[in-house]
Amino acid sequence: MGIIERQWATLKKVFGNIGNLEITRRALSLGSRDATTGWRAKTWTESIITMFIIDQTARSQAAAAGYIVRTDALGIMDPSDDIEVGDEVKNSGDEYYEVKTLRRPTIGDKPALYQCDLAKMPLHQPGITAFAKTGVSQPINVVCYPSALCFNGVTYIVFQGDSLDPYAISYTHSSDTWATAVQIASNPLGNDDHGAPAICIDDNDKLHVFYGCHNTVMKHALADDAESIAAWTVQADVTGADATYPKAVASGANIYLFYRKHISNTYKKFCLKISADNGANWGAESDIIDFTSNSWIYLGHTELVAGKIHMAWCNYNVNTGRREEIYHAYYNTADSKMYAMDGTDLGTTIDKTEADASCLVVDTGAESTTLPALHVDGSGYPWIIYISGIAGTATWSLYHTRWTGAAWTTPVEICKTDNQANYADFIITSTTNVDAYVTAKGDAGRGGDLERLNWDGTSWIKKAIIYAETFADCALGNPMVPVDFDSEKKLVFCQVDADDYDTTDLKVYSYPT
Amino acid sequence: MAEDARYKTKDYLDTNLTAANILKDDAASLAAFAVIFKNPPYPILKEFYADSTPANVLFCIGEPESRVLMDCFQVPYGYEEFVPVEIICVDKIGVTGTKLKWTAEKELRRACEANPTGSQWFVRRIGANDQDLGSTILYGTRFEISYRRDTT
């Protein structure tokens, strides 16, 4: 090992005990010119580098003739990482610095540790600003899907606020403004955060929210006006007193409402109700996934593409006490039947035998899992991100797999995490460009740092720490990509303090902030 | 509302500078140039090393000064705008900075000489402003372009 490597290893050991050395580099690239100023558009490419940022008293200095810079910090970094003047670096507290000068010293012909003068960017470090600060327990609970959607230039988000009541808030992209959060209704559940709201928008451009159930009656509220969260009217109950986990999908005047039906403590199946008239009336309940006894179905995301509602789920095996296996199927809205990706017609209801034969994506073996995230790529093929690990330990990993057109790919590990309830969501740009937003390791226990990793077709590379628990001063989790998201609001997530129903100050965030 | 003198100057230069007259050392290849406002929100050297269409020479328009023009009744009828323009470039493969700077200066003079009318455009050379940045010398020459316009 050379002198530079030893020096670097020593520094990392010393500074690594003080703070997080993983820094997001935002490499500056110049694009097309503005017609008025002639200036080029700036674009940023994020990656993770290792750097010590040492704050110092701000000062101005002559870095070179005619070049005076103000610096607030010194950055020391491994020469195997790259950086340029003009780049930005961002620590896990979302504080931004601009690289003002860069020194690349050498010892002989070997590069030594790079040193950067950094200037804090006070107008560029808003932190991750919460759009709501009145959340409870799990303000966004991914078991109810979706919590957000974008429609006609407005992103609508629903969450659990004071008394676990469902609240709605909206963000208008053109004016960069947030509306005031509005209470939608009262949640009949007490001390139970499973009744989180799920949202969809109908053919009249009115928002529907389904909420307030855990083996009880599912509540339904309808916005009074199109494209508005200002006023809501509670509708007739949709289900019997046995429903949990709404998953709402709207298409034209049809609303497809998936939910889990409680039969007994050893038997919970998934059902579907359809409204063909924008939620005014509901058809009969149909079973779509029914593993009969000793089974609870946990359905993750649902996504409608080309008349197919894709869904992925796992099965809580009452006998083993574990959530096992990852399955996938789609509901064909044309004939009201379920299908496997290989085209197998599974009829109106999938049973355990059919699921194991045609729908099994991953056999988790002796490990446990939970609700998977799902999205569909441009070829109409589903991608799934799921967690797997040893129940009762902090040993968990997030994996991805996708349908190739002929088979499911061998799962690839995205990152390690430390709790079964550390969820993820993702955005598919292409088969070689997928961004995963994950609840990574942070402090011990549920929740973690929110990180972005990118799939380049070969491997997952950590690109950015969006927000760290250390700076949020609370566990973070439950990331969710809004349906039909706008690039200005790709993600919502929240502080998590599960099962604390007395504190009503949890923050709910969007990203980019 | 009065038009931004910087933009009017940029428009004038964009219209009248001729690419075929701003050439690299081989006197045949076009040197990429751009007319921009001064102080872009990124390090200026990035312009010369951008991944796509990097510039070889820049005409940077600074903050203008202005003088009111009065008629015999002491009523303003127009303004004379004084707009600083700095030509900057660096040494690159196929480009000798000092040479390209002079080529660009010649073209700036030609553009103003050939297009003086309309608002009466003049150019005045202020002086050289080369800066040694350590690893790179930023070659610069400062000019002042002036023109007259009415009060609208």
Chai-1 contact restraints between the chains, C-beta under 6 A:
chainA,res_idxA,chainB,res_idxB,connection_type,confidence,min_distance_angstrom,max_distance_angstrom,comment,restraint_id
A,S29,B,D51,contact,1.0,0.0,6.0,A-B,restraint_1
A,L30,B,K46,contact,1.0,0.0,6.0,A-B,restraint_2
A,L30,B,A50,contact,1.0,0.0,6.0,A-B,restraint_3
A,T36,B,Y7,contact,1.0,0.0,6.0,A-B,restraint_4
A,T37,B,F37,contact,1.0,0.0,6.0,A-B,restraint_5
A,G38,B,A34,contact,1.0,0.0,6.0,A-B,restraint_6
A,G38,B,V35,contact,1.0,0.0,6.0,A-B,restraint_7
A,G38,B,I36,contact,1.0,0.0,6.0,A-B,restraint_8
A,W39,B,I36,contact,1.0,0.0,6.0,A-B,restraint_9
A,W39,B,P40,contact,1.0,0.0,6.0,A-B,restraint_10
A,K42,B,Y42,contact,1.0,0.0,6.0,A-B,restraint_11
A,A64,B,L133,contact,1.0,0.0,6.0,A-B,restraint_12
A,A64,B,G134,contact,1.0,0.0,6.0,A-B,restraint_13
A,A65,B,Q131,contact,1.0,0.0,6.0,A-B,restraint_14
A,A65,B,D132,contact,1.0,0.0,6.0,A-B,restraint_15
A,G66,B,Q131,contact,1.0,0.0,6.0,A-B,restraint_16
A,Y67,B,L133,contact,1.0,0.0,6.0,A-B,restraint_17
A,V85,B,P43,contact,1.0,0.0,6.0,A-B,restraint_18
A,G86,B,Y42,contact,1.0,0.0,6.0,A-B,restraint_19
A,G86,B,P43,contact,1.0,0.0,6.0,A-B,restraint_20
A,G86,B,K46,contact,1.0,0.0,6.0,A-B,restraint_21
